[in-house]
Amino acid sequence: QVQLVESGGGLVQPGGSLRLSCAASGSAFGRFVVGWLRQTPGKEREFVAAISRLGGRTYYAVSVKGRFTVSRDNAKNTLYLQMNSLKPEDTAVYYCAAGSRDGDAWHDPSQVDYWGQGTQVTVSS
């Protein structure tokens, strides 16, 4: 019902910024809560941020709150993640995701329905 493609990942120095985008296809984009999760190889996939259908509510992991901002543009079928004050601990593959559950449920990745292919973010000096 929705296909997701991330872009914007790359290598950035600690303290730097990066903006991720997720282009969605399909007519149902506006019906979904969307957001981001990340994963380091060998570790569990971790919730990062989510945003409600109309963008009125946002949800963040404690580890990124105050540094990351999630937003969406339903007219463009696009999701964003602005990442500031990046730390080496933020290094991961970042996945765009969509689901029918609200953002409070996203701490359990099994509750998320659709996933993009992921984009690598590396924070290193």
Sine and cosine of phi, psi and omega as CSV:
sin_phi,cos_phi,sin_psi,cos_psi,sin_omega,cos_omega
0.00,0.00,-0.37,0.93,0.06,-1.00
-0.50,-0.86,0.68,-0.73,0.09,-1.00
-0.90,-0.43,0.64,-0.77,-0.15,-0.99
-0.80,-0.61,0.72,-0.69,0.01,-1.00
-0.73,-0.68,0.89,-0.46,-0.01,-1.00
-1.00,0.04,0.42,-0.91,0.13,-0.99
-0.44,-0.90,0.26,-0.96,0.08,-1.00
0.97,-0.26,-0.07,1.00,0.03,-1.00
-0.94,0.33,0.22,-0.98,0.01,-1.00
0.26,-0.97,-0.25,-0.97,0.00,-1.00
-0.99,-0.17,0.76,-0.65,0.01,-1.00
-0.61,-0.79,0.52,-0.86,0.02,-1.00
-0.98,0.19,0.44,-0.90,0.07,-1.00
-0.80,0.60,0.67,-0.74,-0.06,-1.00
1.00,0.02,-0.16,0.99,-0.02,-1.00
-0.99,0.13,-0.05,-1.00,-0.05,-1.00
-0.78,-0.63,0.42,-0.91,0.03,-1.00
-0.47,-0.88,0.57,-0.82,0.04,-1.00
-0.86,-0.51,0.87,-0.49,0.05,-1.00
-0.99,-0.10,0.57,-0.82,0.08,-1.00
-0.82,-0.57,0.46,-0.89,0.06,-1.00
-0.71,-0.71,0.91,-0.42,0.04,-1.00
-1.00,-0.05,0.81,-0.59,-0.03,-1.00
-0.94,-0.35,0.63,-0.78,0.10,-0.99
-0.88,-0.48,0.42,-0.91,-0.06,-1.00
0.93,-0.37,0.44,-0.90,-0.10,-0.99
-0.99,0.13,-0.12,0.99,-0.14,-0.99
-0.98,-0.21,0.19,0.98,-0.08,-1.00
-0.79,0.61,-0.73,0.68,-0.06,-1.00
-0.93,0.38,-0.20,0.98,0.02,-1.00
-0.99,0.10,-0.21,0.98,-0.15,-0.99
-0.96,-0.27,0.59,-0.81,0.38,-0.93
-0.94,0.33,0.71,-0.70,-0.01,-1.00
-0.78,-0.62,0.32,-0.95,-0.01,-1.00
0.04,-1.00,-0.35,-0.94,-0.12,-0.99
-0.74,-0.68,0.62,-0.79,0.18,-0.98
-0.75,-0.66,0.31,-0.95,-0.02,-1.00
-0.66,-0.75,0.35,-0.94,-0.04,-1.00
-0.50,-0.86,0.75,-0.67,0.17,-0.99
-0.99,-0.14,0.68,-0.73,-0.01,-1.00
-0.77,0.64,0.74,-0.67,-0.01,-1.00
1.00,0.06,-0.06,1.00,-0.01,-1.00
-0.88,-0.47,0.27,-0.96,0.03,-1.00
-0.94,0.33,0.53,-0.85,0.09,-1.00
-0.91,0.42,0.69,-0.72,-0.17,-0.99
-0.87,-0.50,0.73,-0.68,0.09,-1.00
-0.90,0.44,0.66,-0.75,0.04,-1.00
-0.90,-0.44,-0.85,0.52,-0.07,-1.00
-0.31,-0.95,0.43,-0.90,0.08,-1.00
-0.53,-0.85,0.29,-0.96,-0.03,-1.00
-0.59,-0.81,0.63,-0.78,-0.06,-1.00
-0.94,0.35,0.15,-0.99,-0.14,-0.99
-0.82,0.57,-0.66,0.75,-0.02,-1.00
-0.98,-0.20,0.08,1.00,0.06,-1.00
0.99,0.11,0.14,0.99,-0.08,-1.00
-0.99,0.16,-0.25,0.97,-0.02,-1.00
-0.72,-0.70,0.69,-0.73,0.05,-1.00
-0.83,-0.56,0.41,-0.91,-0.05,-1.00
-0.69,-0.72,0.66,-0.75,-0.04,-1.00
-0.66,-0.75,0.55,-0.83,0.22,-0.98
-0.92,0.38,0.55,-0.83,0.01,-1.00
-0.83,0.56,-0.59,0.81,-0.08,-1.00
-0.92,0.39,-0.33,0.94,-0.05,-1.00
-0.89,-0.46,-0.17,0.98,-0.06,-1.00
-0.87,0.49,0.73,-0.69,-0.05,-1.00
1.00,-0.04,-0.28,0.96,0.01,-1.00
-0.92,-0.39,-0.56,0.83,-0.05,-1.00
-0.95,-0.31,0.52,-0.85,0.08,-1.00
-0.73,-0.68,0.82,-0.57,0.04,-1.00
-0.98,-0.20,0.63,-0.77,0.03,-1.00
-0.52,-0.86,0.26,-0.97,0.03,-1.00
-0.57,-0.82,0.43,-0.90,0.09,-1.00
-0.77,-0.64,0.99,-0.16,-0.07,-1.00
-0.92,0.39,-0.49,0.87,0.04,-1.00
-0.91,0.42,-0.49,0.87,0.01,-1.00
-0.98,-0.19,-0.01,1.00,-0.07,-1.00
0.79,0.62,0.74,0.67,-0.09,-1.00
-0.73,-0.69,0.64,-0.77,0.06,-1.00
-0.89,-0.46,0.57,-0.82,-0.03,-1.00
-0.77,-0.64,0.42,-0.91,0.18,-0.98
-0.66,-0.75,0.94,-0.34,0.09,-1.00
-1.00,0.00,0.85,-0.52,-0.05,-1.00
-0.90,-0.43,0.88,-0.48,0.02,-1.00
-0.88,-0.47,0.27,-0.96,0.03,-1.00
0.76,0.65,0.75,0.66,-0.10,-1.00
-0.92,0.40,0.59,-0.81,-0.01,-1.00
-0.87,-0.49,0.40,-0.91,0.08,-1.00
-0.81,0.58,-0.53,0.85,0.02,-1.00
-0.91,0.41,-0.25,0.97,0.05,-1.00
-0.99,0.15,-0.14,0.99,0.01,-1.00
-0.87,0.50,0.82,-0.57,-0.04,-1.00
-0.03,-1.00,0.16,-0.99,0.26,-0.97
-1.00,0.06,0.81,-0.59,-0.03,-1.00
-0.98,-0.20,0.77,-0.64,-0.05,-1.00
-0.91,-0.41,0.78,-0.63,0.22,-0.98
-0.97,0.24,0.61,-0.79,-0.06,-1.00
-0.54,-0.84,0.36,-0.93,0.02,-1.00
-0.63,-0.78,0.55,-0.83,0.00,-1.00
-0.35,-0.94,0.19,-0.98,0.01,-1.00
-1.00,-0.02,-0.27,0.96,0.02,-1.00
-0.99,0.11,0.48,-0.88,0.01,-1.00
-0.96,0.28,0.18,-0.98,-0.14,-0.99
-0.87,0.49,-0.43,0.90,0.02,-1.00
-0.90,0.44,-0.41,0.91,-0.02,-1.00
-1.00,0.06,-0.17,0.99,-0.14,-0.99
-0.96,0.27,-0.18,0.98,0.11,-0.99
-0.89,0.45,-0.31,0.95,0.14,-0.99
-0.96,-0.27,0.98,-0.21,-0.07,-1.00
-0.85,0.52,-0.37,0.93,0.02,-1.00
-0.92,0.39,-0.24,0.97,0.02,-1.00
-1.00,0.06,-0.06,1.00,0.00,-1.00
-1.00,-0.08,0.69,-0.72,-0.19,-0.98
-1.00,-0.05,-0.62,0.79,-0.10,-0.99
-0.78,-0.63,0.54,-0.84,-0.07,-1.00
-0.70,-0.71,0.57,-0.82,0.20,-0.98
-0.99,0.12,-0.08,-1.00,-0.06,-1.00
-0.99,0.12,-0.27,0.96,0.01,-1.00
1.00,-0.09,0.51,-0.86,0.09,-1.00
-0.70,-0.72,0.71,-0.70,-0.09,-1.00
-0.98,0.18,0.76,-0.65,0.14,-0.99
-0.87,-0.49,0.84,-0.54,0.02,-1.00
-0.84,-0.54,0.83,-0.55,0.01,-1.00
-0.93,-0.37,0.94,-0.34,-0.10,-1.00
-0.38,-0.92,0.53,-0.85,0.09,-1.00
-1.00,-0.03,0.00,0.00,0.00,0.00
